[in-house]
Structures are given as structure tokens and as C-alpha cells.
Amino acid sequence: MELRVVLVALVLLAGPAVGGVVGDAGPTRAGGESSVQEDQATCSFPFERVDATGTAVRIEAEPERVVTLNPSAAQTMWEIGARGKVVGVTRHAMNLEGAADRTNVSGAGRTINPEEVVGLSPDLVLAPNTVGNETVERLRGAGLTVYRYREAGNVADVYRKTNVTGRLVGACEGAEGTVTWMRERLSVVEEATRDAEPVSALYVFYGYTAGEGTFIDGIITAAGAENVAAEAGVTGYRQVNEEVVVDRRVEWIVLNSDSRTLPDSPAFEETVAIQRNRTVVVDINHLNRPAPRIVHAVSTLAETFHPEAYAAANATETPIPSPTVTPTPSPTASPTRTTATSVPADSSTPTDSPTSTRPTASTPTGDEPTTTDADGSGPGIVTALVAGLLALGLARWRR
């Protein structure tokens, strides 16, 4: 099919969408989620939408061959019932059901192999915000149509991204059903946590934590907890400062299935979480990827933090199964108590395991090269991690 990309003058980004072009340049831009939902009614082609680069991506006919450049985009395609269109995924999406049959388009380290992508002759390439503009433009220069998402900073952004993806690939009904399922499941969590006293929780991965402004912070908050790091004034992703741990009540410690190692320090030993064995391990594929399965991460945490209220809320709701997959229970194994130089326990996620507990550009913390990337424009998790590493003088956090 003929696909073309048209550059749009920046002035259009500040004004209303015209000529059938729907915007995705930012949360306050005309053509936000409501416009996506209105446009879902037809789900016809040709179709144009402004992406995070300010480019109007025009799709002449419904895509039949799609390449995803990060796990969250791939997971979204799976959930909306469009995985049959996917011909290429990155290595960290290979754990999705049937993804091993697709071509791995990852390059060395955590990069994308443009030649591999081009060789698949895709009708559409879905790229997260953590895929650099240089790579996006290189693929466009090779004649491919590439849509780059803006960053997903919260659950509402995941709803938007899901609807956007459905509209781009001609799976509007599947996207709408998936978003409905997410909203209904999370309404149970909201009911369970509405009147519950928030607990205090600290997320720890490879000696780092997630503060205010991170996707993880939003998940912890949605599950009915106060993020200890955010309450301490931490922003982005930073190394765990023991003063924060000592000075604040840590009732729960949240780990992901790729990093079950707790820092071996007196500060952690004295926390309520350790003394009362209150740790919870959440599947990294649900926690670190801004895609529909975050519902399972939020639900797991809410049930852990507020078991009675969660059970009561579920008793008043009709169980709502996932529209396309059977939810995979999150791992519940106890975390490994080792020193800071230990290799974390193996995960079911086929990632390149790090050899130390310090996050690096190759540390599998989520999307490719996370966001988590949280998808879209602006810095995602990887950008924040790199910034944290560059800051590793490291100025100690201020309370």
C-alpha cells in the first residue's frame, strides 16, 4: 500500500486539528483522547494523525504488516486483537504469546536495527518516545511510515495510547473493548482504595527507586499507597538514599520480577516492611510497560496493600476477564537478600541480565530501551536513568 509522511508546520500544533488530522503532540492539544474516540466510529482509511515529532503520519490503507519498536506497543497490539498484523518486535517483547514467531528487530545492546526493520517491508512502524528522532527519521528516509508516541505518564495516557494504536492499525473495536475492560477493572481498585488509609510503599530496583513524575509513582498511587520516594521529594529515578529509608516509615517494599534483590543495609533491616516481611514482587511486564496489562500491576498492589477492601470491592463487581489474554499471576516468591554486587534472580522475561545492581543503559527496566519508556514525547524511564547516572556524583537526595 502507498503510505506517506507529511511534515506539518509547527504552528498547526498549537491550533485545532484540521483536514482530518488528529493530534497526539500533547495532553492539552486539540484532538486528544476524546477526538480519538470520536474518530473510532469510522476507523476508515486513508487516515492522518500528528505524532510526537510534529509529523502528520498519513496511512492510505489499513496496515497489514506492523513493526513495534518497544514491548509496550507490542503488548498493546496483542491486547487489542491485532497481533496477527505484527511481523517484527524487539527482543524484550519476545515473551508475549507467540512473539517468538516474529522477527527480532533489536540491534546490539538496546538499539534498533534499522536494516532489519526495513527488510520486513512494514506498512507501519510503531515507535516509543525513547526511540530517538534520528532513528525515526532514518526509517522514514528509507520510505517507511513511522508513528512516534508521546510519553505516557499515567493510566489515562495508556487509555489514549491504546485507542490511538487501534485507530492507526484499523482495530478500533478491539481497542475500545480493551479500554473498557481496563476502566472497569480499575474501577474495582478505585472502589477498594477510596476510603482506605494509604500505606507507605517504596519501589526498589537494582538499588534505585522511582520518585515523583514517574510512571511507577502513578501505579503505586493508583493502588492506594503513598510513594515514600515521592513524599521525600525525590523526582525521577535515583539511587536509594538510606537517609530517606531511615527517616520515613516504609510499610511495604515493591520489587519487580527482574530485580528481587534488596539492599543489604541496616537502614532496610529496620523498616517495618522487612521486620514484618512485607515485600511484594510484581511482574515487570505489567509494572514497567505503559500498556493495558498495567491493570494487573495496579490490581496486584491494591490487593496486597488493602486485601479486605479489595475483596469487598470485588464481591460487588462482576468479574471482567481480559479481552484477549488470561491474566498471568505476578510472581510472589520472596526477594533475595544479597549484597549490592549480586546478580538478581532470573526472570521469565528474556532480557540481557545485568552483571551488577547499578542500572545502566542496558538494564532491562521496562520498555525498549524502556519508557517505560513511558511512550511518547519527552523523557522516559531510560532518559531519567541516564540523567541519574550522569548525576552520579551523586548529590544526595534532599528531604
N, C-alpha and C positions, 0 to 999 in steps of 0.2 A: 504494500500500500504506500501511497505517497504521503510522507509526513514532513512538515516543515516547521521551522522555528523562526518566529518573527520578533525582532527586538522592538520593545516599546519604549517610547520616550519616558524619562523618569517622571515627568510632570503628570503622566497618567496614573502613576502610583498613588498620588495624593488625591485623585478625584474618583468619581464613581466609575464602575465598570461600564464600558460601552461596547457596542458591536458584538455582543455575545461573549466578551472576555470576562471571566470570573477571576477575582484576585485572591492570592494567597501570600501577599507580601507582608502581612502583619495582622495582629488580632483586632485592630481598630479600623482596618481598611474596609471600604465598601466591598461587598462580595465575600463576607466572612462565612461562618458556618450556616447562617440562615440562607444565604444565597446558594450555597452548595446544596442544601436540602431542597430548595425551590427548583434547582436545576436537575435534581434527581428524577423529577417527574417524567422527563423525556428520555434521558440517558441516550441521546442520539448523537450521531456524528455527521459532519465534522464538528469539532469542539475545540475551544481555546480557553486556556487558563493561565493567568500570570503566576509564575512561580517565585521562589525566594530570591532569585537572581534579577528579578525585574523583567524577565523574558516572558513573552506570550507564547506558550507552548501550544501549537496547533496540531491536532490529531485528526486526520482526514477520514479515517475509518476505524472501526473497533479493533484495538490491538489483539493480535493472536499470539505474538511472541514478546514476552516481557522479561527483562533482566532486573533483578533487585540488587542494589549495592550495599545493603545492610540487613541484618536479621529482622529488625522491626518491620521493614517494608515487606520482607518475605512472609513474616508471620501474619501481617495484615492480609496479604493475598490469600494465604491459606484459610484464614478465618472467614473471609467474605465469599468463599467458594470459588476463587479464581486461580487456584494453584495450578490448574491444568494449562494455564497460559504461560507459566513461568518456565523459562528454558535455562536460566542461569542465576546462581545465588553465590554469596560469599561463604567462606569456609565455616563461619560461626553460625550459619543458618542450616548447616547440613544435618542438624539434629531434628529438624522438622520432619514430620511423617512423609516419607517418600522423597525427601530432598536429595538423597544420595544419588538419585537418578538424573539430577540436573548437573549442568556444568559448573565447576567451581571457578569463579572469575577473580578470585583473590590472587594478588601477586605476592612477592616476598614480603615478609613481615605482615603488616596490616594494611597494605596498599591494595589498590585495584589494578588488575592487568587489563589496560585498555584494548590491547590486541585481542585478548580472549573475548572481551565484550563485543567488539566489532565483528569478530569472526562468527558470532551467533546470529548476526543479522536481525537484531530485535526491532520490533515496531515501536517499542517504548522502553526507556530505561528509567527506573525509579531510584533517585539518589537522596541520601540524607544530607543534612547541613554540614556534617563532618567530612563529606567528600568535597575537597577543595574546588574552587571555581576553575582552577587550571585543568583539573581532570574533567570537569563537566564540559568546559569549552573544547578540550581535546576530543572528547567523544562527539560533541556537536560538529566539530570541524571535520570529523570522519563521516558526517552525514546522518548521525543518529539523533533521534528526538529524546531529549533528557529532561525530566521534570525533577527539580530540586525542591525538597520540602523545607519549610521553615521549622524552627525549633519547637518541640512540644515540651511545654513547661509544666503541664498539669493534665488532669484527666479530660477536661473539656477539649484540650488540644488533640488528644487521642481520638475523641469523637470526630473532630473536624478532619483529622488526617485519614481516618477510616472512610468517611464519606467522600473525601477528595479522591482517595485511591479508587473507590468503587466507580466514581464518575469518570475517571481517566481511562479505566480499563473496560468499561461497559458492564460493571457488576453492581449497579445501583441498588437493586433489590437485596442482594446479599449484604452489602454494606449497611443498608438501613436496618436489616434484621439483626446484624451484629451489634450495631449501636444500641438498638432497642434492648437486646439481651444484656449488654453492659450496664445500661442505665437501670434496668430492673434489678440486676444482681447488686449493684452498688447502692440501690435504694434500701436494700436489706441492711447493708453496712451502716448507712446513714441512720436508719431507724435504731439500730443497735447502739450506736455511739452518741445519739442526740443528747441523752440525759446522763450518760456515763461520765464518771470522773476520769479525766485524761490521765494516762500513766506516762511516765517519762522513759523514753527509749533512745538508745544510741546505736547508730549503724556503724559497723566496723568492717573494713575490708583491706587486707594487706597493710594494716597499721594506719589506714586513712579513715576518714569519716565524711559524711555528706552534711553540709550546712544549709543555711537559708539560700533560696534561689535555685535549688537543685530539684530534679525530678523525684529523687528518693525522698526528699523532705516532704514533697506533696503527698507521696504514698503513705508515709508514716503518719502525717497529719490526718489524712482521709480515714485511716484505720483507728482513729480515736486516741492518738498519743501525742505528746509534746516531744519534739525532736531536741534532745539535750544539746546537740551541737549548735542548732539554730538559736536556741534560747541563750546560749553562751556568746552569741554574736559572731559565730563562725559563718562565713559565706563561701559558697562553692565547695570544692573538695580539698581537704587539708589533712596533714598528718594529725593523729590523735595527740592532743596535749594532755599530759597526765594531770595538770592542774585543773583542767575542766572536769576530768573524771572524779578527782578528789573533792572538788568544791561543790559539785552538783549531785543530786540524788539520781542514780541510774538504776531504774527498776527493771528494765529489760535491755538486753543486747541483741541486736538484729544482725545476722550474718547471711551471706548468700552461699549458695551451694558450690561456688567456685572458690570460696575463701572462708573456711571454717575455723581458721586459726585465731585464737585470742592472744593479744599481747601478754607476755609473761611478766607481770609487774605488780608490785604491792598495791598500786592505785586501783587496778582492776580487781584484785583479790578482795578489796574492801567494799566493793559495790554491792548493793542489795541484789543486783542481778546474779552475780557469781555466788554470793552466800546462799541465795535461795534457788540456785540452779535455774534461773530464768533467762534462757537463751532460746532463740528461735531461728531456724535456718529456712530461708526462702529460696525457691528455685530461681536462679539467676535469669533464666529465660522469661520469667514472669516479672521479676523485680526491676531489671535494668533495661528493659526494652519498651519504649513507648508505643505499645501496640495493644490489641484487645485483651491479651492474656494477663495484663496487669490486674484485671479483675481478680484473678486467683491470688495474686500477691496481697492486694488490699484485703481480701476476704480472709486469707490465712492469718494476717496480722491482727485483724479485728477479732477474729475468733480466739486468738491467743491472748490478746490484751483484755478482752471483755467476754469471756466464754458464756456466762449466764445470759447476758443481754443479747449476745449473738444468737444463742439457741432460742431465746424467746422470740426474737425478730424473725428467725427462720420458720418458727412454728406457725406464724401468722401469714406466711407467704407461700404461694405455690412454687415448688421447685422449678427453676428455669434452666434447662440444660443449655450448654454451649451450642450455637447453631451449627457448628461444623466439626467440633472435636470433643472428645471426652476429656474433661479436666484431669490433668496429671497431678496427683498429690505432691505437695512440696516435701523435700527431704526433711526428716525430723531427727536425724542422727545427732548425737551430742557433738559439740565442737571439739576440735583437737587442742589441747593445752600444750603449746610448744614455745620455743624461743622465737625471737624475731627473725631468725635466719632459716627457719624451717620451710620446707616446701608444703603448700597447702594440700589438703586431701584431694584426691582425684574427683572430677565431676563427670557427669554423663555428657556434659557439653564438650564437643570435640574442639577444644581450643589448644593453643600452644601454651602449656603451663609455664608460668614464670619460675625462675630459679631462686628468687628471693621474695621477701614480703613487701618490698618497695614497688609501688606501681610505676611502670614505665610505659612508653608508647605502645609496647606490645602486650601489656597486661590486659587480659580479657575481662574488662569491667562492664561489658554490655554490648551495645550496637557497634558496628564497624565504623570507624576504628574505636567508638561506641556508638553517637549520643546514645544514646543514652548516650552514642549520640542522642539526645532527645532530638528528634528530627526537625530540621528547618533551618532558618536563618539565625545567625548569632552563635555564640559559643555553646558547645555541648559539653558532655562529661569529659571527653578527651581533651578539649581545649582547656577546661578547668584543671584537669590533672597536670597537663603540661605547664600551665601557669603556676600550679602549686610546686611543681618540681623546680621550675626556674627560680621560684621564690625561696627554694630551699637553701637559704642561709641558715635557717628558716626562721623568720621572725615569729616569735611565739605568739599564740593567739591572745588577744586581749579580752578579758571578760567584760 
